[in-house]
């Protein structure tokens, strides 16, 4: 399977971020990617006191929802899976969580282009080696073909370490879980 990692500029305006995401989706699909991974906060930007768009935690969810729906529609049109980062609304007094909306064992690291000089976006194989890395000087898109039959990946894929069972069971994150009905909502609203 071919995946793409998109390193886009991230602003505090979903109306700027959404079109950048969809442009990268089109580029990735044009290069044969079936999954496109975007960085943290790529759709909504980051909530915080220094960002006027997000006064306190009273986020204006209308533009986030609008851009998420447009992104979902394009994903369906292009036939690609998309992992896009943004704030996820919870109920009551719970502050929003920084989440990945998703539609292996390979790890793709997608960062905002502004953070790329320190650590560019990349894809690592299950053996721990980088398969490809984005450039460090601005927006970029990288594509990688994932091949589970590659003999170099035999140990990592077929002779799994005991910690993988613990991670898959979710026990690693049990202490940090928050029970909130909005977390079960898969509509993107």
N, C-alpha and C positions, 0 to 999 in steps of 0.2 A: 504494500500500500504506500502511496506517495503522500507525505504530509508536508505542510508548509508552516513555517514560523514567521509571523509578520511583526516587524518592529516598526510601529507607527508612532507619530507624534501624539502625545496625550495632553489635551487641554481640559479645562473645567467646563467646557461647553459640549454637551452631547450632540448638538447640531453641527459641530465641526468634526467631532470624533467619528460619528456614524458614517458620513460619506467617505472618510479616510479608510475606515474598516471595510466598507463595501468595495472601494477601489482595489484594496489589497486582495479581497476575496476573488474579484474578477481576474486579477493577475495570477493568483494561485491556481484557480480553476483552469485558466489558459495554459498553465504549465503542467496540468494533469494531477494536481493535488486533490485528494479526497477528504482531507481534514485540514483545517486552517486554525492555528493557535495564535491568539493575540495576548498581549501583556496585561498585567494587573491594571485595573482602572481604565482600560482602553476605551470603553464605551461611555461610562459616566464621568470619568475623571476621578479625582480624589476629594472626598469630603473633608472639611476642616475649616477652622476659624479664618484662615488666611485666604479662603476662596469664597468670594461674595455669592457665587451661584449656590453654595451650600451653607446658608446661614445656620449655624448650630447644626442640628440634625434635621431641620425642617427642609428637607430636599424637595425640590419641585420634580416630582416623579413623571410628569407628563412628557417632557422631552426624552427622558431616559426610556420610558415605555414606547414612545413613538419610534425612536431609533432602534430599539431592540426588535420591535415588530418588523421594521423595514429590513433589518439584518436577517431575521428568521425567514422572511419571504424570499430574499435573494438566495439564501442558502438552499431553500427548496428548489428554486428555479435553476440554480447551478448544479444541484445534486452533490453538494459538499456538506460535511459536518463542520461546525464552527465552535470553537472554545473562545469565548469573549469575556473579558474581565470587567467588572463594574460593581457598584454598590447594590446590595440586595435589600429591599425594604422588608422589615419585620414589623410585627404588631406591637401596640402599646408603647411602653417606654424603652423597648429594646432599640439600641442604636443600630443602624444598618451594618451589615457585614460586607466586607470586601470579598466578593465571590467570583467564581468562574461559572458562566452559564454554558452548559455543555449540551450540547445536543446530544496497556501493556507495561509494559515494562520499559518502554522507551520513554525518555524524559525530554520534553521540549521545554525550554526556558524562554519565555517571551517577555521582554522588558520594553518600557517606553523608549523611544529613540533618544530622548534626553538623557537616559541612564546608560546608553550603550558605550560611551567612552570608558566607564568603569567596568562593565561586564556586558558584552553584547549578547543578543539572543543566540540560542544554539539548540542543537539536538544531540543528545547523548544516547548511545545504544545501551542495551541491558548489561553489556560488559563494562560500562563505565567510561568508554572512550568517546570523544567528540566525533560525531559523524559529519557535522557541518556547523559553521559559525557565521553569523551575520557580521557585516562590517561595523566598525565602531564609530563611524563618523556621521551617522544620520539614519533616516528610515531605510529599511531593507526588507527583502522577502527572500527566504531560503526554502528550498524544497529538498526532501530526502526520501528515498525509497526504502521502506522497511521490509526486510526479508527475513522471516522467521526460520527459513531453511538454511541460512548462512552458517556454515560449519564453525565459524569463529564465535558464534553465539550459543553453541551447544551447552556449555557449562552454565551460562547465565539463565538460559531458558528452560533447560531440562533437568538440571540438578540444583533446584531451588534451595536457598538457604532457609533455616528455620524462622528467621525474622520475617520472611515474606508472609508466612501464615498468620503471624500476629498482626502485621500491617493490614492484610486483607480482611481480617476479622473486625478491624476497626478499633481494637483495644488501645492502640497507640493514642487515639484522639478522644477516648471516652471522657476524660476529666474536663475537656474543653467544650463539650457539646452543650448547646442551648436548644431547648425544646420550644419551638415556635411554629404555629400553624402556617406562617408564610413560607417557611423553609420547604414545606411539602407541596407548595403551589408550583406547578410546572407550566403555567399558562403564559408567563412572561409579563403579567400585568403588574 
